[in-house]
Amino acid sequence: ELQLRDQLVQQLSQELFRLVKGNTGFLPTPEIAERNQAQTLALREQLQGVEQQVTFYQEQLAERDAEIYQLRQSVQELSDRTRMLEQVIQELPQIYRQKFAERLAPVKEKVAQLQRENRQLRAELQSVTYRLAVKNRRTGGHLDLPSFQRLGGGGQISLPSFRHV
């Protein structure tokens, strides 16, 4: 279409050049002039259609360029976010270790405190046990046990019976 248009424009240009140059030997007949005028009109209409198409395609290209720009921006943002997330994922084990250590520190301190108290209590228990043993040896190995009164009635204890009622 464009080649045809270019050829027609070329032909018209040549004919106009000859007319303007003053070639009086070539005077087109009214029939040829009318035909040339009709061709010129058709070419102008065709040119206008082509210009509209060019404008349409330029608008399409501009829209595509804007869309491509937006997509590139999105790709860049997503790439940046992916890099950030990868970095966070790489740092997570260290963060978890640090948080676990922070939470474990009070527990370890409490365990150490309980172990110290346990050692102290064992030492005190050993000391008391030793003192009791020494005291018992001094008293002749006799333990001072409580005494119970004997029940009257010949020393027999009556126990309740569980007969069927």
GIDANOR-V305049 format. One record per backbone hydrogen bond with DSSP energy under -1.0 kcal/mol. NH is the residue of the N-H (numbers start at 1). CO is the residue of the C=O. If there is no record, write none. Layout:
nh:co
NH:CO
NH:CO
This chain:
nh:co
5:1
6:2
7:3
8:4
9:5
10:6
11:7
12:8
13:9
14:10
15:11
16:12
17:13
18:14
19:15
20:16
21:17
23:18
24:22
33:29
34:30
35:31
36:32
37:33
38:34
39:35
40:36
41:37
42:38
43:39
44:40
45:41
46:42
47:43
48:44
49:45
50:46
51:47
52:48
53:49
54:50
55:51
56:52
57:53
58:54
59:55
60:56
61:57
62:58
63:59
64:60
65:61
66:62
67:63
68:64
69:65
70:66
71:67
72:68
73:69
74:70
75:71
76:72
77:73
78:74
79:75
80:76
81:77
82:78
83:79
84:80
85:81
86:82
87:83
88:84
89:85
90:86
91:87
92:88
95:91
96:92
97:93
98:94
99:95
100:96
101:97
102:98
103:99
104:100
105:101
108:104
109:105
110:106
111:107
112:108
113:109
114:110
115:111
116:112
117:113
118:114
119:115
120:116
121:117
122:118
123:119
124:120
125:121
126:122
127:123
128:124
129:125
130:126
131:127
132:128
133:129
134:130
135:131
136:132
137:133
138:134
139:135
140:137
141:136
145:143
